[in-house]
Amino acid sequence: MNKTIKINSGSVIPVDTIRFVRAIDDEERTRLVHRYGEEAADFRISIQFADKSTKLAKETLDEVRAQGIGFVNIGANRHVVATNIKEASPFTKDEATKLTGQKGYTLNQTFRARVETTAGTLLSSATPDQIMDRRAKAMEGATAAPKPAVK
């Protein structure tokens, strides 16, 4: 599996710094165009990093996968780099209560797993077993993917 991805005609990003990638839908793309101008219409994915900063890319999720990167869908349109996943554990009702009560978070969906990655912790609507099964499949697929030519 590659350790970097190329986006936007040459920017190189190390995959271990990526927290998650999500596709930009039409509604969000419209907001981006309104805010940043017509050139924003070309963006297809949003990449969130460990420091929670984001970068927009013109490539699709499938085009990034074709670079030899395996992704795991953890729910809510979020895809984590398979090699970045260190552990998946159950997310309990007690943990949810603690987050909503003591820390003031609003959980607008049911989370079943806490996913530990090299770029931070994420909550997932998939079970820990589903996460790890998806990780194994993504890693198998990524090693079978053709490597892009270096330019």
N, C-alpha and C positions, 0 to 999 in steps of 0.2 A: 504494500500500500504506500502511496506517495506520502511524503511528509510536508509537501507544500501544494498550494493550488495557485493557478494563474487566473486572474480576473481582469476585466476592463482593459484589455489590450496590453497586458504586461505586468501589472502589479502582482507581486508574489507574496503569498500569505502562508505562514507556518500553520498547519492544521491543529497543532496542540494548543494554540491560543484561541481557537474557535469554541465558543460556548454552545451556540446552535445556529442553524440556518433555517430560514423560512421563506416560502414563496410569497411574492407581493401580489395581492389580488387586484382586480380591476378598480375597486373602490379606493384602495390605498394608493394605487398608481395615479388616479385622478387627483387625489389630494396632493401628491408629490408634484404633479405637473402644475397645479394651481399655485403651489408654494415656490417651486424652483424653476419653472419654465418647461418648455417642450422637450428639452434634452432629458428630463427625468422620466419621460415616457418609455425609454429604452430599458430601465432597470427591471429586473425579473426576480431577484432575491435580495434579502436583507441578511447580513451576517452579523451576529452579536458576538463580541469577544469577551474574554474573562473579566476585563475591567468594565463591562457592560456598555462600552462604546459600540457603535454600529457602522457598517460600511455597506453601501448598496452596490450591487454588481449587475452587469448586463447579461451574464450567463444564466441559463436555467439550472435548476437542481440536477437535471439529467446530464447537462454538459459538464457540470462539476464532477458528477459521478464518473463520467467517461475519462476523467483525469486520473482514475484509480483510487477514488475516495469512496469508502463505504459509509452510508448514512443509516441511522436508526430513527424511525418515526416514533417520537415519544408522546404524540398527541398534540392537539391544538396547533396543527400545522408547523410543528417544530421538529427539526431533524438534527441529530447529534452525530458527530463524527464517531464511527464505531470504535476506533482505536483510542479515543479519548475517554471511553466509559471504563471506570475502574470498578464500580459496584452498583448494584441495584438492591434496595432493601424496602420492605413494606413501609408505607406511610400510614401511620395509625390515626385513629380518631382522636386520641389524646394529643398527638402532635398538631393535628388540625385545630383542635380547641385552643391549644397553647398559642398558635399563630394568630388566630382570630381574636382571642380574648386578650392576652397579654401584650401582643405586638401590634394589634389593630389591623391586621391584614384582612382582606376580603377574598375568600376563595369562591370563585364563581363556577367551579366545576368540581367533580369528585376526583381526587387524586388517590392513586393506589400505590405509587412507588416514589421513593426518593432516589434519584440517580446522581451518583458521585462521578464527576468527570475531572479531567486534568484542568478544566477551565471553570470549575465551580459546581455547585449543587443545583439540580433542577427537580421539579416535581413533575410526575407523569401520570396520565390517566391509564396507562397500561400497567399490568402487574410486573413485579420484578422478574418472574420467569419469562414473560413475554419480551421484556427488554433484553434479557440475556440471550434468548433464542434469536431475536432480530439482530442482535450484535453479531452472533456467530454466522448467520446467513450473510450479513453485510460484509463481514470480513472475508468470507469465502468468495463472494461475488467481486469484491475489490481486487483480490489477488488474481482473479481470472480476467479482469478488465485489461484491455490493451493499453500499454503505456503510450502517452502522447509523445510525438517527436519533439525534441528539444530544439528550440530555435535560437 
